[in-house]
Amino acid sequence: MLQQQESEIEYAGFWSRVGATLIDTIILMIVSIPLLLAFYGTSYWENTSFVAGPAGFLISYVLPAVAVILLWIKFSATQRKMAIGATVVDARTGGKPGTSQFLIRYLGYFVSTIPLFLGLIWVGIDPRKQGWHDKMAGTVVVKRKAGGAVPVRFDQAG
């Protein structure tokens, strides 16, 4: 991201990211529910186990992970972030994160979620609006400035 663009962007806040997550959840449900029903029929809803079977694992866990990581690699955003005009950038340079950063960020969602969602709630209190997954990966989520927001600064040093 160019230096002059820093004044035109802001950190994407907690509520915009919550709303954006709802978009991804709906899209995921539109794709996964028909697939799960195709493999397991309506008995899927009666299943009390954590994973219904191999297809359930692939559809519910692997497919979303692959889709999110590929979208991040291609667009630096998922559908949800694209819908709100946000993008994931390297916290130090403002450039596009590397594949390893995206992998760490995705795995960091588990770290952020397990202790009562504290790592996700952290977005609401962190000055740079970073969740724990962002801190682990060295990323921030930015969007075009709406006015009155804290300006984004990237540390080009070391």
N, C-alpha and C positions, 0 to 999 in steps of 0.2 A: 504494500500500500504506500502510495507516495506521501511525502511529508505534508504537502499542502492539503491533502485530503483529510488529515487528522482533525481539522477544524469542522469538517462536514459530517463527521460520524460521532456516535455516542455508544456507550455500552448498552446492550439490550438488557432491559430490566427483568425483574422477577415475574411480574404479571404478564408481560408480553410473551415471555418464554413459557409460562404455564398455559396461556391460551394457545400458543403454537404447538405445545405438546398434545393438546386435545385434538388438533387437526391430524397429527401423525397417528394418534390412537384410532381415530375414526377410519383413516385410510387403511391402517393395519387390519382393523376388524373387517372392512369391506373385502379385503383380500383373503384373510386367514379363515374366517368363519365358513365361507363356502367350501374351501379346501378341507377343513376339518370335518365338515358334514359329508363331503364326498368320500372321505376315507372311513369315517366312523359312524355315519348316520346320526340320527337323533339320540342314540345311546351315548354319544359323546357328552351330552349334558348331564347324564346320570353317573358318569365316571367320577369316583371320589379320589383317584390317585392324582399326584402332582403332574404327571405326564401320562397321556393316554396310550402312548406307544411310540415307536420310532417315527412314524409320520407326524404324530403330534409334536414330538421334540423338534423335528426339522421345521415344521410350519410355525410353531410358537416361539422358538428360540433361535434357530440357525438362520432362517429366512429373514427375520427382522434385523439381526446383526449384520448379515451380508448386505442387505439393502441399505441400511443406514451408513455403513462404512463406505460402500461404493458411491453413494450420493455425496458423502463428505469429500471423498477423493476427487470426484468429478466436479462438484459445484461448491464445495466448502459449506454446504447446507443441506438440510433435508427439506421435504415439502413444507414442513411447518415453518422453518426459518425463512425459506423463500417467500412464503405467504406474508410474513411480516417484514420482509426486506432485510433480514439479518443474515450474517455470515460468520463462520468460525475462522478466526485468524490466529497466527502465531502471536503470543502475548509480548514477545520481545521485539519483533521486527514489523509486525502488522502484515506480513506476507502470508502466503498460503502455507498451512502446516504440512508437515511430511506425513507419509503413511503411518509411520510408527507413532506419531502424535495422535493420529485418529484412532489407532488401535488402543493406545493407552487411555484415550478419552472415553472410548466405548466401555472398556473394562472398568474404568473409573466410575461409571454409572452404578455399578454394583456396590462399590465402596461408598458412594454417595447415598445410596438408597438404604442399605442394610441398617445403619443405626438411626432408625425412625425418620428417614428421609433428611437427616440433618445436613448432609452434604449438598442436597438440592436446595434446601431452605437457605443455605449459606449465600446463595445468589442474592437474596434480599438484603443481606447485611454487609456484604463485601463491597468496598469502595469501587472495585473494578467489575463488580457483578459476576465474579467467578465462583462457580460451584467447585466442590472438591475435585470433580472429574476434570474441570478446566485447569485447576492448579496442578494436578498430577501430570497433565499433558502439556502444560505451558501454552494454553490457548485462552482467548477471550472471544465473546460473541458481541459483534458490533452491528449497528444499523445506521441508516441515515439519520442525522440529527433532527429532532423534532422541536428543539428550542428549550432553553433552560436546563439542559443536562450538563453533567460533568464532562469536559472535553476529554477525548482519548489521547493518551500519550504513549508512544512506543520508545523503549530504551534501546537504542541502536548499539550501545556498548556491550561488549563481551558476553 
